[in-house]
Amino acid sequence: MRLATWNVNSVRQRLQHLARFCTTAAPDVLCLQETKVRDADFPAHDLRDLGYVHQVVHGQKGYNGVAILSRIPFEGEGTETWCGRDDRRHAFVRLPGGIELHNFYVPSGGPVPDPERNEKFAHKLQFLTEMARWGRRGRTAGRRLVLMGDLNVAPLETDVWNHKKLLRSVGHTPVESEHLQRALGDSGLIDAARHFVPPGEHLYTWWGYRFPRSLEKNYGWRLDHVWVSAPLLPALHGFRVVKETRSWERPSDHVPVVIEVA
């Protein structure tokens, strides 16, 4: 089973990119974030034409939104609300083989890394705190669980192109990294990317729009993550960051991350 996650930054604007990616990478299940569309306007038919006939859509107009698209039937599905806000940041499905798949879109946090001065940053920290509570070890112990999505934090020094320069930038501040690592540790889940790529090696999934040469210069961040439970770890046999999508015309600033599960 091939699972993928991608913040597409508007599903309707990236339909051609989705078709191209799904044709070449052929994920069985695809988690999308930042779909930016009401459920009624989601391009469900176009995606069914690509073979993704099973869909969980949880979106809103112009902001946020997640979706799970699958060639494989679901054995269960649902959504959850976080921080008392119905801002469409989480959906989950149960897949054959007892795999529970969760798709998350963590708030970006705004430009100022100070919860006293920036409500968006306070919201982000609250969301990560709730994720840690949600993922206590009792929830994941003995279960085949995958958590993937845009978690909007690059926690390791090698998850950004310049650790010292970016320590005060939202997405790589010590407080955010601590919160994300706590959520990972409290859940008992394992960072699948770093299972394949050692923590000492640089690894990125996002190249920003503000600097036009960010991809060329490789000024990247790892904001998109895949976590798996211990029982699922032996079944992992592939991991890939599909960097080439960032060079396509009018791309998302994020690129897909793909894992293979036996």
Buried (B, 14 or more C-beta within 10 A) or exposed (E): BBBBBBBBBBBBEBBEBBBBBBEEBEBBBBBBBBBBBBBEBBBBEBBEEBBBBBBBBBBBEEEBBBBBBBBBEBEEBEBEEBBEEEBBBBBBBBBEEEBBBBBBBBBBBBEBBEBEEBEBBBBBBBBBBBBBEBBEEEBBEEBBBBBBBBBBBBBBBBBBBEBEEBBEBBBBBEBBBBBBBBBBEBBBBBBBBBBBBEEEEBBBBBBEEEEEEBBEEEBBBBBBBBBBBBBBEEBBEEBBBBBEBBEBEEBBBBBBBBBBBE
